[in-house]
Amino acid sequence: MKVDEAKSLSRWKCICAYDGTSFDGWQSQVGGNAVQDVIEARLAAIFKSPIRIHGSGRTDAGVHANGQVFHFDAEWRHAPEKMMAAFRTGLPPTVQIKSVRRVTADFHSRFHAIGKRYVYHLHLGDADPFTKPWSWTLFRPLDFAAMEAVAAELRGRHDFRSFAASNGQEREDTVRELRRLDIVRHGCRVRITAESEGFLYKMVRSLVGALVAAGEGRLTAPQVREILASKRRTAVVFTAPPQGLFLDKVFY
């Protein structure tokens, strides 16, 4: 790229939503069936050249997003609204660009994020076809007092090594501040909200798995304290299925 071309580029911050059911996750994959691949393909069509996007973080296959953030560099002489319109005409219905705005050249969607909020949906009993694909359906009753007791143990600053799944990479720091872990029930629908400055690999789904195990009488608050202290993964900590998980918001 020539120097004068680089100077003419602007950095764009986008917020997107997607139904992850049919995707192999966020990060680009061989075969092109990731959300990143779909968005980059649309950008290549808009700008007539390859455009690389940088997300705030990965989501696994089957996981959804209401507020995933990404940025890219490109020369665009029109208003952001026109870029939004260009996105709308070429993306699949399972992917939506919710906002586009110009940001400073030093902004980074991943490295400047100071927190993330995830929401997980449970459904008690047989869910209808408009709910089942985006929630974890449970047919046994849950003890919500037991779930709240375990949530209280998990909130705060801990080493969450025992609530992370290995993804082939060693992490030096597995300490996180779990600022929020709320359980809200509306009839047969249950929403679990988790918020932290950052999450380990499959940590949110492991937290949900622990809460459900507590609700079913298979895990207690004292056991959770022991699991946190052990810093070792155990079969008691079950990883909840992906379809109920949504990346709700990224904080900057």
Summary of the structure (lengths in Angstrom):
residues: 252
radius of gyration: 19.9
end to end distance: 30.0
largest distance: 64.5
contacts: 771
relative contact order: 0.18
helix: 29%
strand: 30%
